[in-house]
Amino acid sequence: MTRPAAARSALLAMLVFLTAQALEAQRPLKVFISADMEGIAGVVTGDQLGPPGFEYERFRGFMTAEVLAAIQGARDAGATTIVVADAHGNGQNLLIERFADDVTVVRSWPRPLGMMQGMDSSFGAAVFIGYHAGTTNTAGVRAHTLSSATLTSVALNGITVPEAGLSAAIAGHFGVPVVAISGDDVAVAEAQALLGKIEGAVVKRAVSFHSAATMTPAAAQALIRTRVKAGIERRGELRPYVLRAPVRLDVGFKHYRQVELLGYLSVVERTGAHTIRFSGQDILEVSRFLEFMGKYSAELTP
């Protein structure tokens, strides 16, 4: 190839690249944020985690502020649409009046996709705020999976997963990568081991189940904004967490009663004194089963 031809070829390639970049910049970017509370800076006991706690009202404000920091980081990276799932406790923790008018907040339970309700294939990235380590982890502040009172393990296709794994699998079903997570050092490391080198905002370091060395709320919020922006900008490098179908769910319980009753269902196999197995055609079916398993009560009324 002659030098002029080579120069024209290089110029053409550059024009194609710049055009692709310009089109990408103009394309709407939707970001989904799933927010839990145990991984929020300063959270260490039940006194911060629910209405009976003497610090709950303050800490739901801190939780809201960390989500707002994640939203700002997403906007810094070009996000045009934000959906937030309030995924802790009763699902009514975030102070919705503090969000911009163009933000959608998913609240309360039950909901088919659990902590990821609102997720679909139109999103470009998923972010987890305030997440914690899983129930089989020997470290981590308030480490549990779905229920610290009843469950001892949750596994998908033979791999034990924390809540971050369940949420990531739902995002992955729709082809959406998880790009960032915030929480304690144990939760962040656990998620990165499962999902790859997503951005991690370590806002506190676990000392024990009920103790941590924590950043201040303002410092944690600044870190989250930075990490979320970086994660969204790297979204092209990060792969969705996709499970092979059908998806096998194995759950371990602390007590006999739930296992015995669930074993009465024809779609459930009782695999041990404290364990059950359910196979779903995909993670969405598994999610619906988990919602039923965790939320159903014969005493429910409208």
VENNOR-V777240 format. One line per field, one symbol per residue. ss: DSSP state (H for helix, E for strand, C for the rest). burial: + if it has 16 or more other ideal C-beta (glycine too) atoms within 10 Angstrom, else -. A space follows every 10 residues. Layout:
ss = ???
burial = ???
This chain:
ss = CCHHHHHHHH HHHHHHHHHH HHHHHHCCCE EEEEECCCCC CCCCCHHHCC CCCCCHHHHH HHHHHHHHHH HHHHHHCCCC EEEEEECCCC CCCCCHHHCC CCEEEECCCC CCCHHHCCCC CCCCEEEEEE ECCCCCCCCC CCCCCCCCCC EEEEEECCEE CCHHHHHHHH HHHCCCCEEE EEEEHHHHHH HHHHHCCCEE EEEEEEEECC EEEECCHHHH HHHHHHHHHH HHHCHHHCCC CCCCCCEEEE EEECCHHHHH HHCCCCCEEE EECCEEEEEE CCHHHHHHHH HHHHHCCCCC CC
burial = ---------- ---------- --------++ ++++++++++ ++++---++- ----++--++ -+++++++++ +++++-+++- +++++++++- +-++----+- --+-+++-+- +-+++++++- --++++++++ +++++++-++ ++++++---+ +++++++--+ ++++++++++ ++++-+++++ ++++++++++ +--++--+++ ++++-+--+- -+-++-+--+ ++++++++++ +++++--+-+ +-+---++++ +++----++- -+-----+-- ---+++-+++ --++++++++ +-++------ --
